[in-house]
Amino acid sequence: MADISSNFLGIKSPNPFWLASAPPTDKEVNVVRAFEAGWGGVVWKTLGEDPPVVNVNGPRYSTLLGTDRRVIGLNNIELISDRPLQVNLDEIRRVKRAWPDRAMVVSLMVPLDEQAWKRILRQVEDTGADGVELNFGCPHGMSERGMGSAVGQVPEYIERIAGWCKTHTKLPVIVKLTPNITDVRYPARAAKAGGADAVSLINTINSVMGVDLERMVMTPATDGWGSHGGYCGPAVKPIALNMVAEIARDAATAGMPISGIGGITTWRDAAEFIAMGCGTVQVCTAAMVYGFKIVQDLCDGLSNFMDEQGYKTLDDFKGRAVPSVKNWNQLNLNYVEKAVINQDSCIQCGRCHIVCEDTSHQAIFAMKDGQRHFEVNEAECVGCNLCVSICPVPNTITMRRVAPGEVDLRTGQKVPAEYANWTTHANNPMRSGCGS
């Protein structure tokens, strides 16, 4: 059996699945239920100074649903903990004593003042918590007060506060990064420069979920008014993976421990984040949609995957996929793939033909030689993968590599026996550009 236990910054947990700082980690009763279900750790919902914030008593959450009513994305406008600081601290102390083998990290957010950070760090340290996470990511409510993403968008502030925290606590310091920024590498570099032990990402993305067209009011609304919130859930996973990869492969932050967050719903999602360099993964939306027992499927699935692949520990595949991520101008433009349609499993729906004809390269045509079916015209196929992406039957359309020496019917040229990296040539007109 694979060993899925985690040792992140010296914080040990029986598995890498932590509940992210959010409503599921708001109080003792929730966290105890989570630990009973099998979660490896939690990041306690963000604490601030007294007096506590006041949350709205109207709708705090809204969802983007698929046609089958599965949650694709979730938006929230809830603020940090609205309970007294001491109440939270007392509960953290009790839970950690009762569950010493689970990770207990506490999320913090106070104003840009060294003494405020010093006070709250000492109070948290007294609880026996394993570490702190500095919330520089919250995009709503707190950012308007000069905290959250208002700090996370300014690398100088990140470096300064991380430095204060490393001065005033012996606990591991994790900096939680905002995705609401042009280049996530800069705040990550600032966190490292300030002495932070790790980064976690991503926090939620600024979003407005919709508009009630009959009332002409954004939704959700409280007493007729609405506010942008933080977007999370399966839809943000590709954004999160990209940002994790950017930090993992950046020379300035390479080797810095990462806790991955963003749309993790299945064991496969978690494995992808670990393969991109994450030591732990944090989950929120999936727990809010399916309940705490989802962790059992996450653990079983990850363990089975590792057994099948021959990985004994998480370190055996952590970061293994990072070297495969390159800049566009490093891609091999001499590599060629073509689409292939499996006629045995094709249901003749014609979707591939329609999208290729209307929006791509007119490389799929309908055959009417006694029976309707669809074929790929290799002379026109550019290997874009659109047909594979929209086909409703898995593995019916696949991509085949055109072998070295084989003629590419589109260009009439033989594929080079050696894939020279043409993209480095000064006269290559395709060294940069975009799909638009």
C-alpha positions in Angstrom: 0.0 0.0 0.0 1.2 3.5 -0.9 2.0 5.8 2.0 0.0 9.0 1.4 1.1 10.7 4.7 2.4 14.2 4.4 5.2 16.1 6.0 4.8 19.7 4.9 7.3 22.2 6.6 7.5 19.6 9.5 3.7 19.6 9.8 2.7 16.0 9.7 -0.7 14.7 8.6 -2.0 11.2 7.7 -2.8 12.4 4.2 -2.3 15.5 2.1 -5.9 16.6 2.1 -6.5 19.7 4.1 -9.7 21.7 4.3 -9.0 25.3 3.2 -9.6 28.4 5.3 -13.4 28.9 4.6 -16.8 28.2 6.2 -16.1 24.5 6.7 -13.3 25.4 9.1 -15.2 28.1 11.0 -15.6 26.4 14.3 -14.8 23.4 16.5 -17.9 21.3 15.6 -17.1 21.5 11.9 -13.4 20.7 12.3 -14.1 17.8 14.6 -16.6 16.3 12.1 -14.0 16.8 9.4 -11.3 15.0 11.4 -13.7 12.2 12.2 -14.4 11.8 8.5 -10.6 11.5 7.8 -9.3 14.8 6.7 -5.5 15.1 7.2 -5.6 18.7 8.4 -7.4 22.1 8.3 -6.6 25.7 7.8 -8.8 27.4 10.4 -11.0 30.1 9.0 -9.2 33.5 8.9 -9.0 35.2 12.3 -8.7 38.9 12.8 -8.6 41.3 15.7 -11.6 42.2 17.9 -14.2 43.5 17.5 -15.2 40.8 14.9 -16.4 41.7 11.5 -20.1 41.7 10.7 -21.2 39.4 7.8 -24.3 39.9 5.7 -27.4 38.0 6.7 -28.7 37.6 3.2 -27.3 35.4 0.4 -23.6 34.8 0.8 -23.2 32.1 -1.8 -24.2 31.6 -5.4 -23.4 28.9 -8.0 -22.7 28.4 -11.6 -24.5 25.1 -12.6 -24.0 22.8 -15.5 -26.9 21.4 -17.4 -27.0 18.4 -15.0 -27.1 20.9 -12.1 -23.6 20.0 -10.9 -21.7 22.9 -9.4 -19.1 24.2 -11.8 -18.3 27.3 -9.8 -19.2 28.9 -6.4 -19.1 32.5 -5.5 -19.1 33.8 -1.9 -19.2 37.2 -0.3 -18.5 35.9 3.3 -15.9 37.7 5.3 -13.4 36.3 7.8 -14.5 34.9 11.1 -17.3 36.9 12.7 -16.8 35.3 16.1 -14.7 36.7 19.0 -11.0 36.0 18.6 -10.7 34.3 22.0 -13.6 31.9 21.2 -11.7 30.8 18.1 -8.4 30.5 20.0 -10.0 28.3 22.8 -11.5 26.0 20.2 -8.3 25.7 18.2 -6.5 24.7 21.4 -9.1 22.0 22.3 -9.2 20.5 18.8 -5.4 20.3 18.5 -5.1 18.6 21.8 -7.8 16.1 20.9 -6.3 15.4 17.4 -2.6 15.7 17.7 -1.9 13.7 14.5 -3.8 16.2 12.3 -2.4 19.4 10.8 -3.8 22.6 12.4 -2.8 25.7 10.5 -4.5 29.0 11.4 -5.3 31.7 8.8 -4.7 35.3 9.8 -5.5 38.7 8.6 -4.9 42.0 10.4 -4.0 45.5 9.3 -0.6 46.5 7.9 0.9 47.1 11.3 3.7 45.1 12.9 2.4 45.2 16.4 -1.0 43.9 15.3 0.7 40.9 13.7 2.9 40.4 16.7 -0.1 40.3 19.1 -2.1 37.8 17.1 0.9 35.6 16.3 1.7 35.1 20.0 -2.0 34.3 20.8 -2.1 31.7 18.0 1.2 30.2 19.0 -0.1 29.6 22.5 -2.9 27.3 21.2 -0.4 24.7 20.0 -1.2 25.2 16.4 1.2 23.8 13.8 1.5 26.9 11.6 0.0 30.1 10.3 -1.3 31.0 6.9 -1.2 34.8 6.0 -4.4 35.6 4.1 -3.3 37.9 1.3 -5.8 36.7 -1.1 -9.4 37.5 0.0 -10.8 39.7 -2.9 -13.9 41.1 -1.2 -14.9 43.0 1.9 -11.6 42.9 3.6 -9.7 44.2 0.6 -11.7 47.4 0.8 -10.3 47.7 4.4 -6.7 47.5 3.2 -6.3 43.8 3.9 -6.6 40.6 1.9 -5.9 41.0 -1.8 -5.1 44.7 -1.3 -1.9 43.4 0.4 -1.5 40.4 -1.9 -1.3 42.7 -5.0 1.6 44.7 -3.6 4.8 42.6 -3.4 6.5 45.1 -1.1 3.7 44.6 1.5 4.0 40.8 1.3 7.7 40.9 1.9 7.4 43.3 4.8 4.6 41.3 6.6 6.3 38.0 6.0 9.4 39.4 7.6 7.5 40.6 10.6 5.9 37.2 11.1 9.1 35.3 10.8 10.5 37.7 13.5 7.6 37.2 15.9 6.8 33.5 15.7 8.6 30.2 15.5 5.7 28.6 13.6 6.0 27.9 9.9 4.7 30.8 7.9 2.6 30.1 4.7 1.7 33.0 2.5 -1.7 32.6 0.7 -1.6 34.3 -2.7 -4.2 36.1 -4.7 -5.0 35.1 -8.3 -6.2 38.7 -8.9 -2.9 39.8 -10.3 -1.1 39.9 -13.6 1.9 37.7 -12.7 1.8 35.5 -9.6 5.5 35.0 -9.6 6.2 38.5 -8.2 4.2 38.0 -4.9 5.7 34.5 -4.6 9.2 36.0 -4.9 8.3 38.6 -2.3 7.0 36.0 0.1 10.3 34.1 -0.2 12.3 37.3 0.1 10.5 38.0 3.4 11.4 34.6 4.7 8.1 32.8 4.3 8.4 29.1 4.5 5.8 28.3 1.8 3.1 29.7 -0.3 -0.5 28.5 -0.9 -2.6 29.3 -3.9 -5.0 30.2 -5.3 -7.4 32.2 -3.3 -10.7 33.1 -4.9 -11.1 35.1 -8.1 -13.1 38.4 -8.3 -16.5 37.7 -9.8 -20.1 38.8 -10.3 -22.3 35.7 -10.8 -25.1 37.1 -12.8 -27.9 39.6 -13.3 -31.6 39.3 -12.6 -32.9 40.6 -15.9 -36.4 41.1 -14.7 -35.4 43.3 -11.7 -32.1 44.6 -13.3 -30.2 43.7 -10.2 -27.0 41.7 -9.9 -27.4 38.4 -8.2 -27.1 37.5 -5.4 -28.3 40.7 -3.8 -28.9 41.8 -0.2 -31.8 44.2 0.1 -31.5 45.1 -3.6 -27.7 45.6 -3.7 -24.9 43.3 -4.5 -21.2 43.1 -4.3 -18.5 41.3 -6.2 -17.3 38.1 -4.5 -14.7 35.3 -4.6 -15.1 32.6 -7.3 -13.9 29.0 -6.7 -14.8 25.5 -7.6 -14.0 23.2 -10.5 -14.0 26.0 -13.0 -10.9 27.7 -11.5 -8.7 24.5 -11.5 -6.9 25.3 -14.8 -6.1 28.8 -13.5 -4.8 27.5 -10.3 -2.7 24.8 -11.9 -1.1 27.4 -14.2 -0.2 29.6 -11.3 1.2 26.7 -9.3 3.3 25.7 -12.3 4.6 29.2 -12.8 5.9 29.4 -9.3 7.2 25.8 -9.3 9.3 26.4 -12.5 10.4 30.0 -11.6 14.2 30.0 -10.9 13.6 32.6 -8.1 11.1 30.4 -6.2 12.1 26.9 -7.4 12.0 24.4 -4.4 9.7 26.6 -2.3 7.0 24.4 -0.8 3.5 24.9 -2.2 0.1 24.1 -0.8 -2.2 23.8 -3.8 -5.8 25.2 -3.8 -8.4 25.6 -6.5 -11.2 23.4 -7.8 -9.8 20.1 -6.3 -12.8 17.7 -6.4 -11.4 14.3 -7.2 -8.2 12.3 -6.3 -7.1 13.0 -9.9 -7.3 16.7 -9.4 -5.2 16.3 -6.3 -2.6 14.1 -8.0 -2.3 16.8 -10.8 -1.5 19.5 -8.2 1.1 17.2 -6.5 2.6 16.4 -9.9 2.9 20.2 -10.4 4.9 20.5 -7.2 2.4 20.8 -4.3 3.2 19.1 -1.0 -0.4 19.3 0.3 -3.7 20.2 -1.3 -6.5 22.3 0.2 -10.2 21.7 -0.5 -13.3 23.8 0.1 -16.0 23.8 -2.6 -16.0 20.0 -3.0 -16.6 19.6 0.8 -19.4 22.3 0.7 -21.1 20.5 -2.2 -20.6 16.8 -1.2 -19.9 16.9 2.5 -16.8 15.9 4.6 -16.9 12.2 3.7 -15.7 12.9 0.2 -12.2 12.7 1.7 -12.5 8.9 1.9 -12.8 8.8 -1.9 -9.9 11.2 -2.3 -7.6 9.1 -0.1 -8.6 5.8 -1.6 -8.3 7.1 -5.2 -4.9 8.7 -4.6 -3.6 5.5 -2.8 -4.8 3.3 -5.7 -3.2 5.5 -8.3 0.1 5.5 -6.5 0.0 1.7 -6.2 -0.8 1.3 -9.9 2.1 3.6 -10.8 4.5 2.2 -8.4 4.8 5.3 -6.2 5.5 4.5 -2.6 5.3 8.1 -1.2 4.0 11.4 -2.4 7.6 12.6 -2.9 8.0 9.9 -5.6 5.9 12.0 -8.0 5.7 15.4 -6.5 6.8 17.9 -9.1 7.4 15.3 -11.8 5.3 17.2 -14.4 6.9 20.6 -13.8 9.7 20.1 -16.4 7.1 19.6 -19.1 5.8 23.1 -18.7 7.5 25.5 -21.1 7.1 28.9 -22.7 5.3 28.9 -26.0 8.4 29.8 -28.0 10.1 26.7 -26.7 7.6 24.3 -28.2 8.7 22.1 -31.1 7.0 23.4 -34.3 8.3 20.4 -36.3 6.2 17.9 -34.2 3.0 16.9 -36.1 -0.2 15.2 -35.0 -3.4 14.4 -36.9 -6.9 13.4 -35.8 -8.2 9.9 -36.3 -11.8 8.8 -36.0 -12.7 5.3 -34.8 -15.6 4.3 -37.0 -16.5 1.4 -34.7 -17.4 3.7 -31.8 -18.5 6.8 -33.7 -22.2 7.5 -33.3 -22.3 9.7 -36.4 -23.6 12.7 -34.5 -21.6 15.0 -36.8 -20.4 17.4 -34.1 -16.8 17.1 -35.1 -17.7 17.9 -38.7 -19.8 20.9 -37.8 -17.2 22.6 -35.5 -14.3 21.9 -37.8 -16.2 23.2 -40.8 -17.5 26.3 -39.1 -14.8 27.3 -36.7 -11.6 25.4 -37.5 -9.8 24.1 -40.6 -12.4 22.3 -42.7 -10.5 19.0 -42.2 -13.5 16.7 -41.4 -15.9 15.8 -44.2 -19.1 13.8 -44.4 -19.1 10.6 -46.5 -22.3 9.5 -48.1 -21.2 6.4 -49.9 -24.1 4.3 -48.8 -23.7 5.1 -45.2 -23.2 8.4 -43.5 -19.9 8.7 -41.7 -17.1 11.2 -41.2 -13.5 11.1 -42.2 -10.4 13.3 -41.5 -8.7 15.0 -44.4 -5.1 14.9 -43.3 -4.1 17.4 -45.9 -6.1 20.0 -44.0 -5.8 18.8 -40.4 -3.5 20.9 -38.2 -3.8 18.7 -35.2 -5.7 21.4 -33.2 -7.5 18.8 -31.0 -10.9 20.6 -31.2 -12.7 17.6 -32.5 -11.3 15.4 -29.7 -12.4 18.0 -27.1 -16.1 18.1 -28.3 -16.7 14.5 -29.2 -19.3 13.1 -26.9 -17.9 9.5 -27.0 -14.6 9.2 -25.1 -11.6 7.9 -27.1 -13.5 7.9 -30.4 -11.4 10.7 -31.8 -7.7 10.5 -31.0 -4.5 12.1 -32.2 -1.8 10.2 -33.8 1.8 11.4 -34.1 3.1 11.6 -37.7 6.3 9.6 -37.6 9.7 11.0 -38.6 10.2 10.5 -42.3 6.4 10.3 -43.0 5.0 12.9 -45.4 2.8 15.5 -43.8 0.0 15.8 -46.4 -0.8 19.3 -45.3 2.7 20.6 -46.2 3.8 18.0 -48.6 7.1 17.8 -46.6 8.6 14.8 -44.8 8.6 15.2 -41.0 12.2 15.6 -40.0 14.0 12.6 -38.6 15.4 14.8 -35.9 13.0 17.4 -34.3 15.2 20.5 -34.4 13.9 23.3 -32.3 13.0 25.6 -35.1 11.4 28.1 -32.7 14.9 29.3 -31.7 15.6 30.5 -35.3 15.7 34.2 -35.6 13.6 34.2 -38.7 10.9 32.0 -37.4 7.6 34.0 -37.9 5.8 31.9 -35.3 8.0 32.6 -32.3 5.2 34.6 -30.7 1.5 35.3 -31.1 -1.9 34.3 -29.8 -5.0 32.5 -30.8 -7.0 35.7 -31.2 
